[in-house]
């Protein structure tokens, strides 16, 4: 999801935002963490919501999803489940989060560290 926050109400350090933990199939998901967002934007890109079983059946536990690697034309399979980025604008945060999802954990996070004014959180997939 994506959101932009302006100045918060008086006596608040920002707008309260919860980042929901991924992969809680059929159950209520808890917050991975909460933060205060102040005059900035937050975007999360991930494979945990828009996903489906290939061909309508489970093929070796593999799901297809909507984040496509332009180098292969196939859904990314690099171990990342979600990436959240805080940036000055929502368009920038969304683009950065999706780019890191495609690049993968090592290359994507190293690239993002070279950028300025960004905060990032990522969730890597574990064997299920």
N, C-alpha and C positions, 0 to 999 in steps of 0.2 A: 504494500500500500504506500501511498504518497500523501504527504500533508505539508502545509505551510502554516507557520504560527507567527502572529504579530506580537505586539506588546500584550502582556498578560494583564488581568485585572489587578488593581491595587493590592498590595500585601502578598502577591504571589511571585515566586522567583521565575516563573515561566508557565507554560501550559503543560499539564501532566500528560505524559504519553507512555503507553506500555508497549513493549516489543514482545509479541506472542511467541512462545516456543513452538517450533515446528514438530511435525510427525506425531500427533496424538490422534490417530485415526478413530473417528466415531466418538470421541470423548471431548469434554471441555478442555481447552488448552490454557495453561497457566502462563503468566508473564515470565519471559526469560529475564527481563529487567525493566525498570521504569526509569524515566528521566524527565527533566524539565526542559522544554523546548522554548527558546526565546528568540524572536525575530530571525528565524532560520527555517530551513526545510529539511524534512526527513523522508527518505524513500527506502523501501525494502524490496529487493528482487529475490525471488526464490522459486524452488521447484516443488514446494510442499502444497500449494493450492491448486493450480491449474495443471493437473496431471491425470493420466488415464492409463489403463492397461492396453498394451499394444494388441490390436486385432480383437479387442474385447475379452482377452484372456491374459492371465498372468503367465509371462514367458520368462521363466527362471527368475522371478522376482523383479523383473525390469518394468519400469513405468516410463512412458513417454511424457514429456512436458513441453511447455511453450517457450522455453529459453533455448534458442537454436544457435549452435556454433556455426558462424558463417564459413569457417574453413572446411567443415565436413557436411553441412546441411542437415545435421542430426542434432537431437537434444544433447546438451552438455552432460558429460559424465566425468566430472573431475573431483567429486567428493564434496563439493560445497552444497549445502542445503539452502542457505539464505545469506544475503549480505545486506546490511543496513548502512546507509551513509547520511550524514548530516552535512549540508552544504548551504550556501547563500540562497540558492533557488531550487525549486522542486525539479525543474528540468535537468539541472546539473546533477543533483543528488540521484535522480533516477538513472541518468546515463552512466554515472560512475558505478552505481550498484550493479547494473546489468553488465557493464564492461568487466568488472571484477568477477562476476559469476561466469562469464565466458572464458576469461583468461585463466581462472583456476586459483587455488589458494596461494601458491608460492609466487607466481608471476604477477597475479592481480594485486595481491597485498603489497608486494615490493613496488609495483608501479604506483599504487595509491599513496604509499609513504613518500614518494617523490613529489607529490602534489602538495599544495599549501591550503590551509583552512578547511580541511576535511576531517571528520571523525567517522570511523568505520567500526562495525561489529560484523563478525562472520560466524556462521555455524557450519561445521564440517559434519559430514554424514558418518555414522558409525555402522558397523555390521548389525543388521536387524534380524 
